[in-house]
């Protein structure tokens, strides 16, 4: 059974070298298998919240645990159990990696220093590529793919970790509606299997038909935390963000 529990209690975090916290006094609990959408205006602290959950930033106040592990002291272990798809990543057209190479990179962090992936690792990679409909691209250079195809590859790279938690930062940006719907269907199925999904987004027209927990950030504070229907998400975020939710 996956344990994708995320618990923040009075958490503030700051970037290295800064005294000013970016997120302030954040408290919430997310249970395994929840589908969470994080909204709010630009500069609200949405990406910082994902980085905090992933153990990438110093916690200056409060306590956070992910999968039962303390974020402040066990960030490396947490990142082995968390998939993180960053925003607006694009590969150089001349990048010397195939789709298969990039997907397999997601397994390396689990193997330990110096260990090579085995048949089980390759089998998992094939299954995940099939799930995302990119198995026919396995031998293609990653830099030659469209933005939508590259996004699927990056999601596959996170999913081969078999994560307890999947963090996604604007996964639908620059994607057509059909690709959004496809990826959202994949995420819906993953949540059904017990993986906790936490997604920063301003695209609310391709959410799964399920209960969604909405977190709205503004100026580093959490101002809204409530489950709702998928078709209510946009109204909540727009209203609380003053109409701006990029």
Short mmCIF file of the C-alpha atoms (twelve columns), coordinates in Angstrom:
data_MODEL
# 
_entry.id   MODEL 
# 
loop_
_atom_site.group_PDB 
_atom_site.id 
_atom_site.type_symbol 
_atom_site.label_atom_id 
_atom_site.label_alt_id 
_atom_site.label_comp_id 
_atom_site.label_asym_id 
_atom_site.label_seq_id 
_atom_site.Cartn_x 
_atom_site.Cartn_y 
_atom_site.Cartn_z 
_atom_site.pdbx_PDB_model_num 
ATOM 1   C CA . UNK A 1   0.000   0.000  0.000   1 
ATOM 2   C CA . UNK A 2   1.408   3.359  -0.996  1 
ATOM 3   C CA . UNK A 3   1.806   6.002  1.684   1 
ATOM 4   C CA . UNK A 4   1.480   9.317  -0.090  1 
ATOM 5   C CA . UNK A 5   0.569   11.261 3.040   1 
ATOM 6   C CA . UNK A 6   1.769   14.883 2.995   1 
ATOM 7   C CA . UNK A 7   1.585   16.805 6.254   1 
ATOM 8   C CA . UNK A 8   2.693   20.400 6.783   1 
ATOM 9   C CA . UNK A 9   2.284   22.033 10.206  1 
ATOM 10  C CA . UNK A 10  3.039   25.755 10.424  1 
ATOM 11  C CA . UNK A 11  5.696   25.496 7.696   1 
ATOM 12  C CA . UNK A 12  7.674   28.438 6.346   1 
ATOM 13  C CA . UNK A 13  10.464  27.988 3.796   1 
ATOM 14  C CA . UNK A 14  13.024  30.307 2.221   1 
ATOM 15  C CA . UNK A 15  15.495  30.026 -0.639  1 
ATOM 16  C CA . UNK A 16  19.166  29.566 0.252   1 
ATOM 17  C CA . UNK A 17  20.767  32.839 1.321   1 
ATOM 18  C CA . UNK A 18  17.467  34.625 1.900   1 
ATOM 19  C CA . UNK A 19  16.025  35.565 5.273   1 
ATOM 20  C CA . UNK A 20  12.587  36.253 3.834   1 
ATOM 21  C CA . UNK A 21  10.272  33.218 3.758   1 
ATOM 22  C CA . UNK A 22  8.579   32.528 0.431   1 
ATOM 23  C CA . UNK A 23  5.761   30.513 1.946   1 
ATOM 24  C CA . UNK A 24  4.528   31.312 5.437   1 
ATOM 25  C CA . UNK A 25  2.822   29.287 8.145   1 
ATOM 26  C CA . UNK A 26  1.363   26.639 5.811   1 
ATOM 27  C CA . UNK A 27  -0.626  23.791 7.370   1 
ATOM 28  C CA . UNK A 28  -2.516  20.974 5.638   1 
ATOM 29  C CA . UNK A 29  -2.748  17.214 5.410   1 
ATOM 30  C CA . UNK A 30  -3.162  15.294 2.161   1 
ATOM 31  C CA . UNK A 31  -4.058  11.614 2.335   1 
ATOM 32  C CA . UNK A 32  -2.840  8.844  -0.015  1 
ATOM 33  C CA . UNK A 33  -4.528  8.848  -3.425  1 
ATOM 34  C CA . UNK A 34  -5.874  12.399 -3.216  1 
ATOM 35  C CA . UNK A 35  -5.862  14.528 -6.374  1 
ATOM 36  C CA . UNK A 36  -4.793  18.035 -5.382  1 
ATOM 37  C CA . UNK A 37  -4.811  21.168 -7.550  1 
ATOM 38  C CA . UNK A 38  -2.768  24.174 -6.377  1 
ATOM 39  C CA . UNK A 39  -3.912  27.523 -7.784  1 
ATOM 40  C CA . UNK A 40  -3.288  31.212 -7.227  1 
ATOM 41  C CA . UNK A 41  -1.760  34.268 -8.928  1 
ATOM 42  C CA . UNK A 42  1.806   34.569 -10.197 1 
ATOM 43  C CA . UNK A 43  4.297   34.807 -7.350  1 
ATOM 44  C CA . UNK A 44  1.873   33.273 -4.847  1 
ATOM 45  C CA . UNK A 45  4.275   30.501 -3.828  1 
ATOM 46  C CA . UNK A 46  2.793   27.575 -5.777  1 
ATOM 47  C CA . UNK A 47  6.057   26.202 -7.184  1 
ATOM 48  C CA . UNK A 48  7.772   26.864 -3.851  1 
ATOM 49  C CA . UNK A 49  5.134   24.698 -2.187  1 
ATOM 50  C CA . UNK A 50  5.990   21.788 -4.519  1 
ATOM 51  C CA . UNK A 51  9.719   22.296 -3.883  1 
ATOM 52  C CA . UNK A 52  9.026   22.263 -0.138  1 
ATOM 53  C CA . UNK A 53  7.112   18.987 -0.352  1 
ATOM 54  C CA . UNK A 54  9.988   17.541 -2.386  1 
ATOM 55  C CA . UNK A 55  12.522  18.435 0.320   1 
ATOM 56  C CA . UNK A 56  14.384  20.935 -1.842  1 
ATOM 57  C CA . UNK A 57  14.184  24.031 0.404   1 
ATOM 58  C CA . UNK A 58  15.226  24.750 3.987   1 
ATOM 59  C CA . UNK A 59  12.299  24.809 6.400   1 
ATOM 60  C CA . UNK A 60  12.721  27.868 8.622   1 
ATOM 61  C CA . UNK A 61  9.672   27.211 10.816  1 
ATOM 62  C CA . UNK A 62  7.270   24.359 11.446  1 
ATOM 63  C CA . UNK A 63  7.501   20.693 10.487  1 
ATOM 64  C CA . UNK A 64  6.731   18.765 7.309   1 
ATOM 65  C CA . UNK A 65  6.532   15.040 6.658   1 
ATOM 66  C CA . UNK A 66  6.058   13.243 3.356   1 
ATOM 67  C CA . UNK A 67  5.452   9.477  3.262   1 
ATOM 68  C CA . UNK A 68  6.086   9.495  7.005   1 
ATOM 69  C CA . UNK A 69  9.600   10.979 6.556   1 
ATOM 70  C CA . UNK A 70  10.751  14.287 8.013   1 
ATOM 71  C CA . UNK A 71  11.376  16.721 5.152   1 
ATOM 72  C CA . UNK A 72  14.068  18.690 6.981   1 
ATOM 73  C CA . UNK A 73  16.331  15.686 7.590   1 
ATOM 74  C CA . UNK A 74  15.349  13.044 5.033   1 
ATOM 75  C CA . UNK A 75  14.898  14.955 1.786   1 
ATOM 76  C CA . UNK A 76  17.000  12.506 -0.239  1 
ATOM 77  C CA . UNK A 77  14.848  9.538  0.799   1 
ATOM 78  C CA . UNK A 78  11.698  11.527 0.078   1 
ATOM 79  C CA . UNK A 79  12.880  12.345 -3.448  1 
ATOM 80  C CA . UNK A 80  13.309  8.617  -4.106  1 
ATOM 81  C CA . UNK A 81  9.594   8.189  -3.411  1 
ATOM 82  C CA . UNK A 82  8.340   11.350 -5.097  1 
ATOM 83  C CA . UNK A 83  8.085   12.058 -8.819  1 
ATOM 84  C CA . UNK A 84  8.501   15.723 -9.782  1 
ATOM 85  C CA . UNK A 85  7.751   17.121 -13.239 1 
ATOM 86  C CA . UNK A 86  9.045   20.692 -13.451 1 
ATOM 87  C CA . UNK A 87  7.525   23.510 -15.480 1 
ATOM 88  C CA . UNK A 88  8.490   24.445 -19.044 1 
ATOM 89  C CA . UNK A 89  11.435  22.108 -19.442 1 
ATOM 90  C CA . UNK A 90  12.571  21.755 -23.046 1 
ATOM 91  C CA . UNK A 91  15.339  19.555 -24.432 1 
ATOM 92  C CA . UNK A 92  18.028  20.877 -26.745 1 
ATOM 93  C CA . UNK A 93  17.314  19.618 -30.277 1 
ATOM 94  C CA . UNK A 94  20.826  18.119 -30.306 1 
ATOM 95  C CA . UNK A 95  20.488  16.351 -26.928 1 
ATOM 96  C CA . UNK A 96  22.186  12.930 -27.326 1 
ATOM 97  C CA . UNK A 97  19.464  10.952 -25.553 1 
ATOM 98  C CA . UNK A 98  16.635  8.801  -26.824 1 
ATOM 99  C CA . UNK A 99  13.190  8.697  -25.264 1 
ATOM 100 C CA . UNK A 100 14.123  5.335  -23.715 1 
ATOM 101 C CA . UNK A 101 17.268  6.884  -22.169 1 
ATOM 102 C CA . UNK A 102 15.324  9.744  -20.598 1 
ATOM 103 C CA . UNK A 103 12.611  7.495  -19.187 1 
ATOM 104 C CA . UNK A 104 15.200  5.092  -17.729 1 
ATOM 105 C CA . UNK A 105 16.885  7.994  -15.922 1 
ATOM 106 C CA . UNK A 106 13.951  7.844  -13.529 1 
ATOM 107 C CA . UNK A 107 15.090  4.390  -12.365 1 
ATOM 108 C CA . UNK A 108 18.724  5.304  -11.702 1 
ATOM 109 C CA . UNK A 109 18.013  7.122  -8.443  1 
ATOM 110 C CA . UNK A 110 16.449  3.938  -7.065  1 
ATOM 111 C CA . UNK A 111 19.293  1.610  -8.001  1 
ATOM 112 C CA . UNK A 112 22.119  2.970  -5.894  1 
ATOM 113 C CA . UNK A 113 25.581  4.121  -6.913  1 
ATOM 114 C CA . UNK A 114 27.195  2.142  -9.717  1 
ATOM 115 C CA . UNK A 115 24.309  -0.265 -10.279 1 
ATOM 116 C CA . UNK A 116 22.994  -0.759 -13.783 1 
ATOM 117 C CA . UNK A 117 19.317  -1.186 -14.622 1 
ATOM 118 C CA . UNK A 118 18.211  -4.769 -15.101 1 
ATOM 119 C CA . UNK A 119 15.398  -6.500 -16.974 1 
ATOM 120 C CA . UNK A 120 12.829  -5.555 -14.324 1 
ATOM 121 C CA . UNK A 121 13.757  -1.883 -14.720 1 
ATOM 122 C CA . UNK A 122 13.446  -2.121 -18.498 1 
ATOM 123 C CA . UNK A 123 10.082  -3.899 -18.143 1 
ATOM 124 C CA . UNK A 124 8.730   -1.110 -15.926 1 
ATOM 125 C CA . UNK A 125 9.969   1.488  -18.411 1 
ATOM 126 C CA . UNK A 126 8.219   -0.314 -21.290 1 
ATOM 127 C CA . UNK A 127 4.962   -0.521 -19.295 1 
ATOM 128 C CA . UNK A 128 5.032   3.177  -18.432 1 
ATOM 129 C CA . UNK A 129 5.848   4.212  -22.006 1 
ATOM 130 C CA . UNK A 130 2.909   2.101  -23.193 1 
ATOM 131 C CA . UNK A 131 0.656   3.738  -20.587 1 
ATOM 132 C CA . UNK A 132 1.548   7.161  -21.949 1 
ATOM 133 C CA . UNK A 133 1.378   6.085  -25.579 1 
ATOM 134 C CA . UNK A 134 5.031   6.793  -26.340 1 
ATOM 135 C CA . UNK A 135 6.377   3.252  -26.764 1 
ATOM 136 C CA . UNK A 136 6.735   3.811  -30.528 1 
ATOM 137 C CA . UNK A 137 8.977   6.818  -29.786 1 
ATOM 138 C CA . UNK A 138 11.417  4.853  -27.577 1 
ATOM 139 C CA . UNK A 139 14.327  5.058  -30.033 1 
ATOM 140 C CA . UNK A 140 13.689  8.649  -31.137 1 
ATOM 141 C CA . UNK A 141 16.009  11.507 -30.058 1 
ATOM 142 C CA . UNK A 142 14.248  13.392 -27.256 1 
ATOM 143 C CA . UNK A 143 15.151  16.789 -28.725 1 
ATOM 144 C CA . UNK A 144 13.315  16.049 -31.975 1 
ATOM 145 C CA . UNK A 145 9.903   15.545 -30.334 1 
ATOM 146 C CA . UNK A 146 7.055   18.014 -29.996 1 
ATOM 147 C CA . UNK A 147 6.431   19.792 -26.699 1 
ATOM 148 C CA . UNK A 148 3.503   17.527 -25.925 1 
ATOM 149 C CA . UNK A 149 5.532   14.385 -26.606 1 
ATOM 150 C CA . UNK A 150 8.387   15.649 -24.422 1 
ATOM 151 C CA . UNK A 151 5.905   16.335 -21.620 1 
ATOM 152 C CA . UNK A 152 4.707   12.734 -21.785 1 
ATOM 153 C CA . UNK A 153 8.326   11.539 -21.632 1 
ATOM 154 C CA . UNK A 154 9.008   13.620 -18.505 1 
ATOM 155 C CA . UNK A 155 5.880   12.268 -16.825 1 
ATOM 156 C CA . UNK A 156 7.004   8.748  -17.769 1 
ATOM 157 C CA . UNK A 157 10.424  9.457  -16.238 1 
ATOM 158 C CA . UNK A 158 8.704   10.224 -12.913 1 
ATOM 159 C CA . UNK A 159 6.289   7.306  -13.114 1 
ATOM 160 C CA . UNK A 160 9.001   4.664  -13.583 1 
ATOM 161 C CA . UNK A 161 9.972   5.403  -9.989  1 
ATOM 162 C CA . UNK A 162 6.578   3.949  -8.981  1 
ATOM 163 C CA . UNK A 163 6.203   7.033  -6.769  1 
ATOM 164 C CA . UNK A 164 4.010   7.409  -3.716  1 
ATOM 165 C CA . UNK A 165 3.559   11.082 -4.614  1 
ATOM 166 C CA . UNK A 166 3.600   12.775 -8.029  1 
ATOM 167 C CA . UNK A 167 4.227   16.538 -8.150  1 
ATOM 168 C CA . UNK A 168 3.511   18.373 -11.410 1 
ATOM 169 C CA . UNK A 169 4.176   22.046 -12.129 1 
ATOM 170 C CA . UNK A 170 1.906   23.317 -14.934 1 
ATOM 171 C CA . UNK A 171 1.871   19.989 -16.797 1 
ATOM 172 C CA . UNK A 172 -0.706  21.230 -19.330 1 
ATOM 173 C CA . UNK A 173 1.041   24.424 -20.437 1 
ATOM 174 C CA . UNK A 174 1.372   24.663 -24.224 1 
ATOM 175 C CA . UNK A 175 -0.557  21.409 -24.762 1 
ATOM 176 C CA . UNK A 176 -3.636  21.049 -26.934 1 
ATOM 177 C CA . UNK A 177 -6.880  20.025 -25.267 1 
ATOM 178 C CA . UNK A 178 -6.727  16.459 -26.582 1 
ATOM 179 C CA . UNK A 179 -3.273  15.898 -25.051 1 
ATOM 180 C CA . UNK A 180 -4.447  17.502 -21.788 1 
ATOM 181 C CA . UNK A 181 -7.389  15.116 -21.649 1 
ATOM 182 C CA . UNK A 182 -5.154  12.124 -22.350 1 
ATOM 183 C CA . UNK A 183 -2.588  13.029 -19.671 1 
ATOM 184 C CA . UNK A 184 -5.323  13.827 -17.168 1 
ATOM 185 C CA . UNK A 185 -6.852  10.393 -17.781 1 
ATOM 186 C CA . UNK A 186 -3.472  8.805  -17.036 1 
ATOM 187 C CA . UNK A 187 -3.165  10.830 -13.821 1 
ATOM 188 C CA . UNK A 188 -6.696  9.864  -12.805 1 
ATOM 189 C CA . UNK A 189 -5.795  6.178  -13.122 1 
ATOM 190 C CA . UNK A 190 -2.597  6.647  -11.135 1 
ATOM 191 C CA . UNK A 191 -4.538  8.321  -8.320  1 
ATOM 192 C CA . UNK A 192 -6.966  5.378  -8.351  1 
ATOM 193 C CA . UNK A 193 -3.960  3.131  -7.660  1 
ATOM 194 C CA . UNK A 194 -3.131  5.143  -4.526  1 
ATOM 195 C CA . UNK A 195 -0.552  7.632  -5.804  1 
ATOM 196 C CA . UNK A 196 -1.064  11.119 -4.395  1 
ATOM 197 C CA . UNK A 197 -1.188  13.736 -7.167  1 
ATOM 198 C CA . UNK A 198 -0.307  17.365 -6.381  1 
ATOM 199 C CA . UNK A 199 -0.502  19.617 -9.420  1 
ATOM 200 C CA . UNK A 200 0.071   23.340 -9.888  1 
ATOM 201 C CA . UNK A 201 -2.117  24.440 -12.767 1 
ATOM 202 C CA . UNK A 202 -4.034  27.293 -14.324 1 
ATOM 203 C CA . UNK A 203 -5.708  24.960 -16.862 1 
ATOM 204 C CA . UNK A 204 -8.909  23.659 -15.306 1 
ATOM 205 C CA . UNK A 205 -10.634 22.388 -18.455 1 
ATOM 206 C CA . UNK A 206 -9.055  18.923 -18.312 1 
ATOM 207 C CA . UNK A 207 -9.457  17.818 -14.718 1 
ATOM 208 C CA . UNK A 208 -10.591 14.276 -13.922 1 
ATOM 209 C CA . UNK A 209 -14.221 13.660 -13.044 1 
ATOM 210 C CA . UNK A 210 -13.529 13.040 -9.362  1 
ATOM 211 C CA . UNK A 211 -13.327 14.892 -6.077  1 
ATOM 212 C CA . UNK A 212 -10.385 17.285 -6.191  1 
ATOM 213 C CA . UNK A 213 -8.757  19.021 -3.233  1 
ATOM 214 C CA . UNK A 214 -8.120  22.676 -4.042  1 
ATOM 215 C CA . UNK A 215 -5.302  24.619 -2.391  1 
ATOM 216 C CA . UNK A 216 -5.202  28.324 -3.255  1 
ATOM 217 C CA . UNK A 217 -2.022  30.266 -2.500  1 
ATOM 218 C CA . UNK A 218 -1.667  34.048 -2.305  1 
ATOM 219 C CA . UNK A 219 1.432   36.000 -1.246  1 
ATOM 220 C CA . UNK A 220 2.990   32.918 0.312   1 
ATOM 221 C CA . UNK A 221 -0.066  32.039 2.381   1 
ATOM 222 C CA . UNK A 222 -2.561  29.218 1.985   1 
ATOM 223 C CA . UNK A 223 -5.936  30.959 1.782   1 
ATOM 224 C CA . UNK A 224 -8.188  28.072 0.736   1 
ATOM 225 C CA . UNK A 225 -8.107  24.324 1.336   1 
ATOM 226 C CA . UNK A 226 -11.186 22.323 0.473   1 
ATOM 227 C CA . UNK A 227 -12.300 19.306 -1.546  1 
ATOM 228 C CA . UNK A 228 -14.778 20.013 -4.330  1 
ATOM 229 C CA . UNK A 229 -16.035 18.709 -7.651  1 
ATOM 230 C CA . UNK A 230 -13.744 19.145 -10.648 1 
ATOM 231 C CA . UNK A 231 -16.178 21.574 -12.296 1 
ATOM 232 C CA . UNK A 232 -16.009 23.871 -9.235  1 
ATOM 233 C CA . UNK A 233 -12.229 24.262 -9.186  1 
ATOM 234 C CA . UNK A 234 -11.934 27.149 -11.639 1 
ATOM 235 C CA . UNK A 235 -14.583 29.270 -9.882  1 
ATOM 236 C CA . UNK A 236 -12.879 28.831 -6.514  1 
ATOM 237 C CA . UNK A 237 -9.428  29.715 -7.850  1 
ATOM 238 C CA . UNK A 238 -10.612 32.682 -9.933  1 
ATOM 239 C CA . UNK A 239 -12.678 34.149 -7.107  1 
ATOM 240 C CA . UNK A 240 -9.920  33.861 -4.537  1 
ATOM 241 C CA . UNK A 241 -7.238  35.109 -6.954  1 
ATOM 242 C CA . UNK A 242 -9.197  38.181 -7.999  1 
ATOM 243 C CA . UNK A 243 -9.644  36.770 -11.491 1 
ATOM 244 C CA . UNK A 244 -5.893  36.184 -11.966 1 
ATOM 245 C CA . UNK A 245 -4.662  32.603 -11.635 1 
ATOM 246 C CA . UNK A 246 -1.633  32.254 -13.853 1 
# 
